[in-house]
């Protein structure tokens, strides 16, 4: 994508667990362990998790990035991605990148630059319409890629 080798852990919303995982808890755990292992097997990986947010307050809106505390490049990655989204797509967005909450397994375990981007709130009816739009999805993907590409390579060298 845009001249950068990109590898998806999955292309749709399905769990990546083995047949032996019977309970939902086992399935979720195996899925996360698979994504962790897969990511760390890549050469010089950068992990970007793409999520959609949901909150009981229907007026909540805007992209927010969370970063791992295990690699100093994570905060820089989250910062530039948040800034790029705000400057190109969401000028009214006042959110700032945040340290990952302690229970986010992948960001707690990964030792490469790692962020989760909550692209918006599905609980906000106006933002939901944007998030399901292929045009907006393409704009968001381009914006996130532009943020990643704007970083210097030194940020990611360990």
C-alpha positions in Angstrom: 0.0 0.0 0.0 1.5 3.3 -1.1 4.9 1.6 -1.6 5.0 0.1 1.8 4.8 -3.6 2.4 1.5 -4.1 4.3 0.3 -7.3 5.8 -3.2 -7.7 7.2 -3.9 -10.0 10.1 -7.4 -10.4 8.8 -9.6 -8.9 6.1 -13.0 -9.3 7.7 -14.5 -9.4 11.2 -13.8 -13.1 12.1 -11.8 -14.7 14.8 -8.5 -16.2 14.0 -8.7 -19.1 16.5 -8.1 -22.8 16.0 -10.7 -25.5 15.9 -9.7 -26.7 19.4 -10.9 -23.4 21.0 -14.4 -24.1 22.2 -15.4 -21.3 24.5 -15.6 -17.7 23.5 -12.9 -16.9 26.0 -10.6 -19.5 24.4 -11.4 -18.2 20.9 -10.6 -14.6 21.8 -7.4 -15.6 23.6 -6.2 -17.7 20.6 -7.1 -14.9 18.2 -5.1 -12.3 20.1 -2.1 -14.7 20.5 -2.2 -15.4 16.8 -2.1 -11.7 15.9 0.7 -11.1 18.5 2.8 -13.9 17.0 2.0 -13.0 13.4 3.0 -9.4 14.0 6.3 -10.2 15.7 7.3 -12.7 12.9 7.3 -9.8 10.4 10.5 -8.0 9.6 10.6 -4.6 11.5 6.9 -4.6 12.2 4.6 -1.7 13.0 1.2 -2.7 14.4 -1.8 -0.5 13.6 -5.1 -1.8 15.0 -8.1 -0.3 13.3 -11.2 -0.2 15.5 -14.5 1.6 15.8 -15.5 3.0 19.1 -18.9 2.8 20.9 -20.0 4.7 24.0 -23.4 5.2 25.7 -23.2 9.0 25.1 -24.5 9.3 21.6 -22.7 12.7 21.1 -19.2 11.2 21.5 -17.3 11.5 18.2 -13.9 11.6 16.7 -10.9 9.5 16.1 -8.7 8.7 19.0 -5.3 6.8 19.1 -3.9 4.7 21.9 -0.3 3.7 22.0 1.8 0.9 23.6 4.3 1.8 26.3 6.6 -1.0 25.2 8.4 0.9 22.4 9.3 4.6 22.3 8.2 4.8 18.6 4.6 4.0 19.6 3.8 7.4 21.1 5.3 9.2 18.0 3.3 7.0 15.7 0.1 7.7 17.6 0.8 11.4 17.8 1.5 11.8 14.0 -1.5 9.6 13.1 -3.9 11.6 15.4 -2.5 14.9 14.0 -2.9 13.8 10.4 -6.5 12.7 11.0 -7.3 16.0 12.6 -5.6 18.1 9.9 -7.1 16.2 6.9 -10.5 14.9 8.1 -11.6 16.1 11.5 -10.6 19.7 12.1 -13.0 19.9 15.1 -11.4 16.8 16.8 -9.7 17.9 20.1 -8.7 14.3 21.2 -5.0 13.6 22.0 -3.2 10.3 21.8 -3.4 8.3 25.1 -1.4 5.5 26.7 -3.1 2.2 26.2 -5.3 1.1 29.1 -3.7 -1.8 30.9 -6.1 -4.5 29.7 -5.4 -4.1 26.0 -3.6 -7.3 25.4 -1.8 -6.6 22.1 -0.6 -3.2 23.1 0.6 -4.6 26.4 2.5 -7.5 24.7 3.9 -6.1 21.5 7.5 -4.8 21.6 7.4 -3.0 18.2 5.7 0.4 17.5 2.1 -0.3 18.2 -1.1 1.7 18.2 -4.8 1.2 18.1 -6.8 3.8 16.1 -10.4 4.2 17.1 -11.6 5.7 13.8 -14.9 7.0 15.3 -18.0 6.2 17.3 -20.5 3.8 15.8 -22.8 5.0 18.7 -23.0 8.5 17.1 -25.6 8.3 14.3 -23.9 10.9 12.2 -20.4 9.4 12.6 -21.8 5.9 12.0 -23.0 7.1 8.5 -19.5 8.3 7.8 -17.8 5.1 9.1 -19.9 2.8 6.9 -19.3 4.9 3.8 -16.7 3.3 1.4 -15.6 6.8 0.4 -14.9 7.9 4.0 -13.2 4.5 4.7 -10.9 5.2 1.8 -10.2 8.7 3.1 -9.5 7.4 6.6 -7.1 4.7 5.2 -5.3 7.3 3.1 -5.0 9.6 6.1 -3.7 6.9 8.4 -1.2 5.8 5.7 0.0 9.4 5.2 0.6 9.7 8.9 2.7 6.6 9.0 4.7 7.6 6.0 5.4 11.1 7.4 7.5 9.6 10.2 11.2 9.3 9.8 12.7 5.9 9.8 14.7 6.7 12.9 11.5 6.5 15.0 11.2 2.8 14.3 14.8 1.6 14.5 15.4 -0.2 17.8 
